[in-house]
Amino acid sequence: MKPKIFLLLLLSVGGMLAIWSWQRDSQMAASPVREVVKKAELPPVPAAVATQTAAPADPVQQFAEQLLTPPYSQAVTAANLAQTEAPSVAAVTVALDDGIVWSLQLEQYRFSYPQPIKATIRVQGEQPALVRYQLRSTATVPTQLLSSGEVAAAPDGLFRLELPGEADFPPELELSVESEPGHGALARLSYSQPVAWLEHTGVLEADDSDLVLPLQLQVHKAGLYRVQAVLGLQQRPAKPLAILQGEFMLQSGSQPIRLRAHHSVLPAERFDAELSRLQLELAPPVPGATTGYGRPLAVPVALGDFDPAALNRTPYQPDAQALQSAALLQQISR
């Protein structure tokens, strides 16, 4: 291979690796890292990090293998299983004197209107009758109070909060709880106004080697959308089959899109399918602007049954660039 061609190929692979890394990071759940804070110090909650069931031993080799499979339809493996599960948010834990420990557990880090903000407070070493809470916007200095009140302990000793979502909530919030000054905890969270949401699903279709899933979206803000969803077997416990993804330039209003699943990620026999973990992400219109997020699904959506026998079983054929890039990556990983 000529040096100039090799260099261009290397730069191309490097760019794809950077994109793959960004895609992987964007799927990580935004959940604060667990911390034990001495005394009553309440620092900002750290950046969100997702829990992964297994870290790949060689990310370069993993990406090389992905280049040889349909990019729109990735089989669920131990390496990407976390992308099919609800985000895990670590509790903010504050240790005080005399063995007193406060723990504030958000149900999730990123909420979307009209979702209520839910949290659980656990107090060890003391038994307050009531816990006071404050929800504040961090967009201004000083912070702006949005909601406050008190909550009593449940029979199991835990304090459970459920604050109704508001259409005018700013994107960055903080929730503080306390029984008295210096006895409490604080967590930061994100609240977004959805830029799009699912209206309904269509009937599953067969198109050559692909199962096609039609989706009808209601788009509030036009732009370039990155869509990702999990296709699974409709059973309990759920069994995810594949992570489907695509990019779509969408106008405002009711807009149709189609996600695809290659036959290689499907079972051999007829199955009942369901859709879960739908993520709608609006790319920033200009550098420095914020990313927009769609409304998540409240529950998985039943899609009906599908018979993979209707599909063409021809193996997937990567294009020449993918084959070259995969071969180069395999050499690098040796």
C-alpha positions, 0 to 999 in steps of 0.5 A: 500500500502506498504511504499516502493511501495508507495515511488517508486510510489511517486518518479515516479510521481515526475519524470513525473511531472518534465518532464511535467513541462519541456514539458510545459515550452519548448512550451512557446514562447520565448518572452521578458517580457515588460519593461519600462526603464527610461532614456536611459538604455538598459539592456538585454531583459529578458528570454522568457515567453509565454502568456497563456489564462488561468492558471490551478487552480490545475496543479497537478489535470490537470496532473492527468487528462492528464495521463488518455488520450492518451499522443500523442494526447491532446485535446485543452483546455483553459489551453493549447490553447496558445500552438496552437497560434503564440508566442506573443512578448512584445515590448521593451519600453524605456521612455526618458525625455520630454515624449519621448517613444521608442518602439521596437517590434520584430515579434517573438523572435526565427527566423529560416533561411531563415526567415527575421528578422522583427521589428516595431519601434514606437516613441512617443514625437518626429518625427525623419525623419530616424531611424538607425539600427544595427544588432550585434552578441553577441557571441563575446566581443565586439559584432560583427556588422553584418548589419546596415542601415537606415529606413524611417517612413511609412505613419502611422508614424511607422518604419518597418524593414525587414532584410534578414536572412543569413545562417551564422548568429550566434544563439544570436543576438541583434538589436538596433535602434536610431535616435541619441545617447541616443534616441533608444531601443535594443532587443535581439533575437535568430536566428537558422540554422534549423536542420530539416524541413517538405518536404510534408504531406501524405494522412490521414489514419485510424488506429483502434482508431487513425487518422494517419498523415504521415509526410516526414521530411528532417533531416539535423542533426541526433538524437532524435527529439521531434515533436509537431504539431497542428491538426485543422479544415481548416476554418477561423478563425482557430479552433485547435482540438488537440496537437499531439506529439511524439519522433523519432530517426531519421537519416540524409536525408529524413525520414518519421514519423507518428503523431496520433490523438485519435478519442476522440479529433476529431469531429463526422462528416467528416471535412477538416483538416490542420496542423499548429505550427509544432515544430521540436526539436533536443535533445542535444546529450550530457549534456550542448550542445544546443538544435536544432530547425527545420524550422517552417511552414510559413503557415498552411498546408491543409491535406484534408478531413477525416471521423471519422466514419472510426475509432474504437470508443473504449475508450482509456485505460491507462496502469496500471502505468498511472492509479496508478499515476493518483490516487496518484496525485488526492489524493495529490491535495485534 
